[in-house]
Amino acid sequence: MSELALLGGDPVIDSPLPRYNSIGDAEVAALQSVAESGLLSGFYGSWRDEFFGGPRVRGLEERWAERFGVNHAVAMNSATSGLYAAMGALGIRPGDEVIVPPWSMSATVVCPLLYGGVPVFVDLESETFCLDPDAVANAITPRTKAILAVNLFGHPARLDALRSLAERHDIALIEDNAQAPLAQDGDRYTGTIGDIGIFSLNYHKHIHTGEGGICVTDDEDLARRLQLVRNHGENVVKAIGIEDITNLVGFNFRMTEMAAAVGIEQLKAADLHVRRRQRVAEELSAGVRGLAGLRPPAVRDGCRHVYYMWALSLETDRFGVSRDLFARALRAEGFPVAEGYVQPLYLLPLFQQRNAFGGTDHPIARAETSYSRGTCPVAERLEEKEVLLFQPPIYDIDEHHAKGLVEALRKVHDNIDRLAEAELEEAA
Ligand SMILES: *Cc1c(COP(=O)(O)O)cnc(C)c1O
């Protein structure tokens, strides 16, 4: 048995994994044609035809809505903007509560703050890392306005259960679908099951336009409000006769024609880009199945996981070495994994000090909801001890590399006793 690279042996994979580049000739040609047209953005912030943006922005929206089977798609300059716009469109007011998971990109949990909303953190299911519907049910109060579910790492949250909770309490279900384009629950795409779904097109996602985001909804009124928040709604509400102007003070969240042109090409190839990465993740999962103490990502019956992250869980109690040493050993073999994802987001200084927009006058300063350590024990355990992450979308992995990754995992696993000795020596 060969020596672990961490302890001086040869690594299984001896060169860095190549980066995936989804930008090809079609995208280059699309960008060139926008540049030659001179129309780099088609928006105007007042009531005229250009209020809705240029031809490529509208073209992308039309194709996106068709591809995902929704009535409306509203392009934004990022998913972060889309999340803020969703909170605006819903009419979130000071003191309204929005239920959020503690594990996500920070934009998910800060978006209610802009309108004075109070994020209420609810714990995760340990299997899928998405919101636990039973815990959500216990957290709903008369002040709850929305549930913001994240289809984390590319796997659907329990959207049906969350949907029925939302209906029962007459509140909204919003899906942060930034990590899960083309993920499915049965024959439905994630992002299309809530009242509004938000996709990201930033550089790190499965398909991208550099920066960009798209909100989808079947509701005409919500679509219009999203457009008004996107583009200086204050100038337009009178002309189009909007009665409830709550939160329709607008921003400039507009997508450029360049981004939209790239987005149209990326959407055409989306199945291919997603499937390639999905296949790598599935090979890794098959490779670790049966290794004691290691659990590949769960896929709920009837769901399609698109693996923004491939999350490997360690049964730390039975494993013999710490997750962090296991991760170091894997990295030494050439398998780039990270220990955990992000600290549970209520631990950010903004929640610890309860200081957001307006400093400590913000409603979170007086809110009763907890932001202390211990608020979401499952998320804390996953982050601190259990989960290792590998990000398939950023690498271009062929058969040879995939085999190497599995071999690296097996090699470290086979050498757990050696690693445990080394950990003891390190501690001494
Ligand atoms: C990437 C991401 C975002 C933010 O996307 P941007 O387009 O960069 O603003 C939001 N939520 C989640 C879950 C993400 O992964």
The ligand as an SDF file (V2000), in Angstrom:
LIG
                    3D

 15 15  0  0  0  0  0  0  0  0999 V2000
  -24.4180   32.4740   -5.7720 C   0  0  0  0  0  0  0  0  0  0  0  0
  -25.5630   32.5460   -4.8630 C   0  0  0  0  0  0  0  0  0  0  0  0
  -26.3010   33.7130   -4.6620 C   0  0  0  0  0  0  0  0  0  0  0  0
  -25.8950   35.0340   -5.2070 C   0  0  0  0  0  0  0  0  0  0  0  0
  -25.7510   35.0610   -6.5690 O   0  0  0  0  0  0  0  0  0  0  0  0
  -25.1780   36.3520   -7.3230 P   0  0  0  0  0  0  0  0  0  0  0  0
  -25.6670   36.1930   -8.7160 O   0  0  0  0  0  0  0  0  0  0  0  0
  -23.6960   36.3060   -7.2020 O   0  0  0  0  0  0  0  0  0  0  0  0
  -25.7380   37.5640   -6.6550 O   0  0  0  0  0  0  0  0  0  0  0  0
  -27.4210   33.6510   -3.8680 C   0  0  0  0  0  0  0  0  0  0  0  0
  -27.7960   32.5200   -3.2750 N   0  0  0  0  0  0  0  0  0  0  0  0
  -27.1060   31.3800   -3.4090 C   0  0  0  0  0  0  0  0  0  0  0  0
  -27.6020   30.1400   -2.7390 C   0  0  0  0  0  0  0  0  0  0  0  0
  -25.9570   31.3550   -4.2060 C   0  0  0  0  0  0  0  0  0  0  0  0
  -25.2590   30.2250   -4.3320 O   0  0  0  0  0  0  0  0  0  0  0  0
  1  2  1  0
  2  3  1  0
  2 14  2  0
  3  4  1  0
  3 10  2  0
  4  5  1  0
  5  6  1  0
  6  7  2  0
  6  8  1  0
  6  9  1  0
 10 11  1  0
 11 12  2  0
 12 13  1  0
 12 14  1  0
 14 15  1  0
M  END
$$$$
